[in-house]
Amino acid sequence: MPAPVTLIGRAVRLEPLASHHAPALAEAAAANRDTYAFTPVPHGENETREYIAAAAADQAAGTALPFAIVTAAGRVVGASRFMKLAYWQGPLVWGANTGVPPSDPGDAVPDAAEIGNTWLAADAQGSGINAEAKLLMLRHAFEVWGVRRVSMRADIRNLRSRIAIERLGATCEGIRRCHSRGLDGAVRNTAFYSVLDEEWPAVRATIEMLLPAARPLLSA
């Protein structure tokens, strides 16, 4: 399974999500929760510790790699993760994915991954933090792991997330109707997006152009 790693950018770093992040992560989620209608975001420190423990269990199973999003000044402002890590067995044959690492899980890196469960504190939204965090994660996936594909998804009603994903340059693959239950209990339609390895250079250039245009990143 992929080893935990810290990804460092210009104004944000992604640290392996751990129990010591719980108090600051709970504080980040507490201020204004109006934008969390479609995203699972823990509420309170106890719920945050459960959220971190569940992420750690997925990591131990080789299916996720969760991060805390931290500003350069050291403030925890949210979380994101690689999830649905796919390990293709042997020759590239669709349908052979077992969802778990092959024979030596300690050395395995995924062939495809999804970026999801991303959320930010209210005052960090629209700051450029999300764009830089996505740049760091996509760069790691394509340039270190060598994945063939990174996917993202959003509830079709979540216009904020869909616009953010589309601004990165990801390709919309379509809408899966009646895909799952939303957080509000309604049956949701889901928009699916992807970036392929051959598309990565252009997507990287697009994201790098976004960063200077963003408002100054949080310094505290």
Contacts in CASP RR format, 6 or more apart in sequence:
PFRMAT RR
TARGET T0000
AUTHOR 0000-0000-0000
METHOD contacts of the structure
MODEL  1
MPAPVTLIGRAVRLEPLASHHAPALAEAAAANRDTYAFTPVPHGENETRE
YIAAAAADQAAGTALPFAIVTAAGRVVGASRFMKLAYWQGPLVWGANTGV
PPSDPGDAVPDAAEIGNTWLAADAQGSGINAEAKLLMLRHAFEVWGVRRV
SMRADIRNLRSRIAIERLGATCEGIRRCHSRGLDGAVRNTAFYSVLDEEW
PAVRATIEMLLPAARPLLSA
1 59 0 8 1.000
1 62 0 8 1.000
1 85 0 8 1.000
1 101 0 8 1.000
1 105 0 8 1.000
1 106 0 8 1.000
1 108 0 8 1.000
2 62 0 8 1.000
2 65 0 8 1.000
2 82 0 8 1.000
2 85 0 8 1.000
2 108 0 8 1.000
2 109 0 8 1.000
2 110 0 8 1.000
2 145 0 8 1.000
3 106 0 8 1.000
4 16 0 8 1.000
4 59 0 8 1.000
4 65 0 8 1.000
5 16 0 8 1.000
5 65 0 8 1.000
5 140 0 8 1.000
6 13 0 8 1.000
6 14 0 8 1.000
6 15 0 8 1.000
6 16 0 8 1.000
7 13 0 8 1.000
7 14 0 8 1.000
7 67 0 8 1.000
7 136 0 8 1.000
7 137 0 8 1.000
7 139 0 8 1.000
7 140 0 8 1.000
8 136 0 8 1.000
9 132 0 8 1.000
9 135 0 8 1.000
9 136 0 8 1.000
10 72 0 8 1.000
10 132 0 8 1.000
10 211 0 8 1.000
10 217 0 8 1.000
11 71 0 8 1.000
11 72 0 8 1.000
11 129 0 8 1.000
11 132 0 8 1.000
11 217 0 8 1.000
11 218 0 8 1.000
12 69 0 8 1.000
12 70 0 8 1.000
12 71 0 8 1.000
12 72 0 8 1.000
12 129 0 8 1.000
12 132 0 8 1.000
12 133 0 8 1.000
12 136 0 8 1.000
12 217 0 8 1.000
13 70 0 8 1.000
13 72 0 8 1.000
13 136 0 8 1.000
14 67 0 8 1.000
14 68 0 8 1.000
14 69 0 8 1.000
14 70 0 8 1.000
14 80 0 8 1.000
14 133 0 8 1.000
14 136 0 8 1.000
14 137 0 8 1.000
15 21 0 8 1.000
15 67 0 8 1.000
15 68 0 8 1.000
15 70 0 8 1.000
16 65 0 8 1.000
16 66 0 8 1.000
16 67 0 8 1.000
16 68 0 8 1.000
17 52 0 8 1.000
17 55 0 8 1.000
17 56 0 8 1.000
17 66 0 8 1.000
17 67 0 8 1.000
17 68 0 8 1.000
17 79 0 8 1.000
17 81 0 8 1.000
18 52 0 8 1.000
18 56 0 8 1.000
18 68 0 8 1.000
19 49 0 8 1.000
19 52 0 8 1.000
19 53 0 8 1.000
21 52 0 8 1.000
21 68 0 8 1.000
21 76 0 8 1.000
22 45 0 8 1.000
22 48 0 8 1.000
22 49 0 8 1.000
22 52 0 8 1.000
23 45 0 8 1.000
24 75 0 8 1.000
24 76 0 8 1.000
25 42 0 8 1.000
25 48 0 8 1.000
25 52 0 8 1.000
25 68 0 8 1.000
25 76 0 8 1.000
25 78 0 8 1.000
25 79 0 8 1.000
26 42 0 8 1.000
26 43 0 8 1.000
26 44 0 8 1.000
26 45 0 8 1.000
26 47 0 8 1.000
26 48 0 8 1.000
27 76 0 8 1.000
28 75 0 8 1.000
28 76 0 8 1.000
28 77 0 8 1.000
28 78 0 8 1.000
28 120 0 8 1.000
28 121 0 8 1.000
28 124 0 8 1.000
29 36 0 8 1.000
29 41 0 8 1.000
29 42 0 8 1.000
29 43 0 8 1.000
29 44 0 8 1.000
29 48 0 8 1.000
29 78 0 8 1.000
29 119 0 8 1.000
29 121 0 8 1.000
30 43 0 8 1.000
30 44 0 8 1.000
31 121 0 8 1.000
31 122 0 8 1.000
31 123 0 8 1.000
32 122 0 8 1.000
32 123 0 8 1.000
33 41 0 8 1.000
33 43 0 8 1.000
33 122 0 8 1.000
34 122 0 8 1.000
35 122 0 8 1.000
35 125 0 8 1.000
35 160 0 8 1.000
36 119 0 8 1.000
37 158 0 8 1.000
37 183 0 8 1.000
37 184 0 8 1.000
38 154 0 8 1.000
38 155 0 8 1.000
38 157 0 8 1.000
38 158 0 8 1.000
38 161 0 8 1.000
38 182 0 8 1.000
38 183 0 8 1.000
38 184 0 8 1.000
39 117 0 8 1.000
39 118 0 8 1.000
39 119 0 8 1.000
39 158 0 8 1.000
39 161 0 8 1.000
39 183 0 8 1.000
40 51 0 8 1.000
40 117 0 8 1.000
40 183 0 8 1.000
41 119 0 8 1.000
42 48 0 8 1.000
42 50 0 8 1.000
42 51 0 8 1.000
52 66 0 8 1.000
55 64 0 8 1.000
55 66 0 8 1.000
55 81 0 8 1.000
55 117 0 8 1.000
56 66 0 8 1.000
58 64 0 8 1.000
58 66 0 8 1.000
58 83 0 8 1.000
59 65 0 8 1.000
59 66 0 8 1.000
61 100 0 8 1.000
62 85 0 8 1.000
62 100 0 8 1.000
62 101 0 8 1.000
62 105 0 8 1.000
63 83 0 8 1.000
63 84 0 8 1.000
63 85 0 8 1.000
63 99 0 8 1.000
63 100 0 8 1.000
64 81 0 8 1.000
64 82 0 8 1.000
64 83 0 8 1.000
64 84 0 8 1.000
64 85 0 8 1.000
65 81 0 8 1.000
65 82 0 8 1.000
65 83 0 8 1.000
65 85 0 8 1.000
66 79 0 8 1.000
66 80 0 8 1.000
66 81 0 8 1.000
66 82 0 8 1.000
66 117 0 8 1.000
67 79 0 8 1.000
67 80 0 8 1.000
67 81 0 8 1.000
67 133 0 8 1.000
67 137 0 8 1.000
68 76 0 8 1.000
68 78 0 8 1.000
68 79 0 8 1.000
69 76 0 8 1.000
69 77 0 8 1.000
69 78 0 8 1.000
69 79 0 8 1.000
69 80 0 8 1.000
69 120 0 8 1.000
69 124 0 8 1.000
69 129 0 8 1.000
69 133 0 8 1.000
70 76 0 8 1.000
70 77 0 8 1.000
71 77 0 8 1.000
71 124 0 8 1.000
71 129 0 8 1.000
71 217 0 8 1.000
71 218 0 8 1.000
71 219 0 8 1.000
71 220 0 8 1.000
72 217 0 8 1.000
72 219 0 8 1.000
73 218 0 8 1.000
73 219 0 8 1.000
73 220 0 8 1.000
75 218 0 8 1.000
75 220 0 8 1.000
77 120 0 8 1.000
77 121 0 8 1.000
77 124 0 8 1.000
77 129 0 8 1.000
77 218 0 8 1.000
78 119 0 8 1.000
78 120 0 8 1.000
78 121 0 8 1.000
78 124 0 8 1.000
79 117 0 8 1.000
79 118 0 8 1.000
79 119 0 8 1.000
80 115 0 8 1.000
80 116 0 8 1.000
80 117 0 8 1.000
80 118 0 8 1.000
80 119 0 8 1.000
80 133 0 8 1.000
80 137 0 8 1.000
81 115 0 8 1.000
81 116 0 8 1.000
81 117 0 8 1.000
81 118 0 8 1.000
82 110 0 8 1.000
82 113 0 8 1.000
82 114 0 8 1.000
82 115 0 8 1.000
82 116 0 8 1.000
82 137 0 8 1.000
82 141 0 8 1.000
83 113 0 8 1.000
83 114 0 8 1.000
83 115 0 8 1.000
83 116 0 8 1.000
83 117 0 8 1.000
84 113 0 8 1.000
84 114 0 8 1.000
84 151 0 8 1.000
85 99 0 8 1.000
85 110 0 8 1.000
85 112 0 8 1.000
85 113 0 8 1.000
86 97 0 8 1.000
86 99 0 8 1.000
86 110 0 8 1.000
86 111 0 8 1.000
86 112 0 8 1.000
86 113 0 8 1.000
87 97 0 8 1.000
87 98 0 8 1.000
87 99 0 8 1.000
87 100 0 8 1.000
87 101 0 8 1.000
87 102 0 8 1.000
87 108 0 8 1.000
87 110 0 8 1.000
87 111 0 8 1.000
88 96 0 8 1.000
88 97 0 8 1.000
88 111 0 8 1.000
88 112 0 8 1.000
89 96 0 8 1.000
89 97 0 8 1.000
89 98 0 8 1.000
89 102 0 8 1.000
90 96 0 8 1.000
90 102 0 8 1.000
101 108 0 8 1.000
102 108 0 8 1.000
109 144 0 8 1.000
109 145 0 8 1.000
109 146 0 8 1.000
109 147 0 8 1.000
110 145 0 8 1.000
110 147 0 8 1.000
111 147 0 8 1.000
111 148 0 8 1.000
111 149 0 8 1.000
112 147 0 8 1.000
112 148 0 8 1.000
112 149 0 8 1.000
112 150 0 8 1.000
112 151 0 8 1.000
113 141 0 8 1.000
113 145 0 8 1.000
113 147 0 8 1.000
113 149 0 8 1.000
113 150 0 8 1.000
113 151 0 8 1.000
114 150 0 8 1.000
114 151 0 8 1.000
114 152 0 8 1.000
114 153 0 8 1.000
115 134 0 8 1.000
115 137 0 8 1.000
115 138 0 8 1.000
115 141 0 8 1.000
115 150 0 8 1.000
115 151 0 8 1.000
115 152 0 8 1.000
116 152 0 8 1.000
116 153 0 8 1.000
118 130 0 8 1.000
118 133 0 8 1.000
120 129 0 8 1.000
120 130 0 8 1.000
123 218 0 8 1.000
124 218 0 8 1.000
125 160 0 8 1.000
126 214 0 8 1.000
126 215 0 8 1.000
127 214 0 8 1.000
127 215 0 8 1.000
127 216 0 8 1.000
127 217 0 8 1.000
127 218 0 8 1.000
128 210 0 8 1.000
128 211 0 8 1.000
128 214 0 8 1.000
128 215 0 8 1.000
128 217 0 8 1.000
129 217 0 8 1.000
129 218 0 8 1.000
130 164 0 8 1.000
131 164 0 8 1.000
131 167 0 8 1.000
131 168 0 8 1.000
131 207 0 8 1.000
131 210 0 8 1.000
131 211 0 8 1.000
131 214 0 8 1.000
132 211 0 8 1.000
132 217 0 8 1.000
134 168 0 8 1.000
134 207 0 8 1.000
135 204 0 8 1.000
135 207 0 8 1.000
135 208 0 8 1.000
135 211 0 8 1.000
137 150 0 8 1.000
138 150 0 8 1.000
138 195 0 8 1.000
138 200 0 8 1.000
138 203 0 8 1.000
138 204 0 8 1.000
138 207 0 8 1.000
139 204 0 8 1.000
141 147 0 8 1.000
141 150 0 8 1.000
142 150 0 8 1.000
142 195 0 8 1.000
142 197 0 8 1.000
142 200 0 8 1.000
146 197 0 8 1.000
147 197 0 8 1.000
148 196 0 8 1.000
148 197 0 8 1.000
149 194 0 8 1.000
149 195 0 8 1.000
149 196 0 8 1.000
149 197 0 8 1.000
150 194 0 8 1.000
150 195 0 8 1.000
151 192 0 8 1.000
151 193 0 8 1.000
151 194 0 8 1.000
151 195 0 8 1.000
152 165 0 8 1.000
152 170 0 8 1.000
152 192 0 8 1.000
152 193 0 8 1.000
152 194 0 8 1.000
153 190 0 8 1.000
153 191 0 8 1.000
153 192 0 8 1.000
153 193 0 8 1.000
154 161 0 8 1.000
154 162 0 8 1.000
154 165 0 8 1.000
154 190 0 8 1.000
154 191 0 8 1.000
154 193 0 8 1.000
155 161 0 8 1.000
155 182 0 8 1.000
155 188 0 8 1.000
155 189 0 8 1.000
155 190 0 8 1.000
155 191 0 8 1.000
156 162 0 8 1.000
156 175 0 8 1.000
156 188 0 8 1.000
156 189 0 8 1.000
156 190 0 8 1.000
156 191 0 8 1.000
157 188 0 8 1.000
162 191 0 8 1.000
165 193 0 8 1.000
166 172 0 8 1.000
166 193 0 8 1.000
167 206 0 8 1.000
167 210 0 8 1.000
168 195 0 8 1.000
168 203 0 8 1.000
168 206 0 8 1.000
168 207 0 8 1.000
168 210 0 8 1.000
169 195 0 8 1.000
169 202 0 8 1.000
169 203 0 8 1.000
169 206 0 8 1.000
169 207 0 8 1.000
170 193 0 8 1.000
170 194 0 8 1.000
170 195 0 8 1.000
170 203 0 8 1.000
171 193 0 8 1.000
171 194 0 8 1.000
171 195 0 8 1.000
171 196 0 8 1.000
171 199 0 8 1.000
172 191 0 8 1.000
172 192 0 8 1.000
172 193 0 8 1.000
173 192 0 8 1.000
173 193 0 8 1.000
173 194 0 8 1.000
174 191 0 8 1.000
174 192 0 8 1.000
175 189 0 8 1.000
175 190 0 8 1.000
175 191 0 8 1.000
175 192 0 8 1.000
176 189 0 8 1.000
176 190 0 8 1.000
176 192 0 8 1.000
177 189 0 8 1.000
178 187 0 8 1.000
178 188 0 8 1.000
178 189 0 8 1.000
179 188 0 8 1.000
179 189 0 8 1.000
179 190 0 8 1.000
180 187 0 8 1.000
180 188 0 8 1.000
180 190 0 8 1.000
181 187 0 8 1.000
181 188 0 8 1.000
182 188 0 8 1.000
195 203 0 8 1.000
END
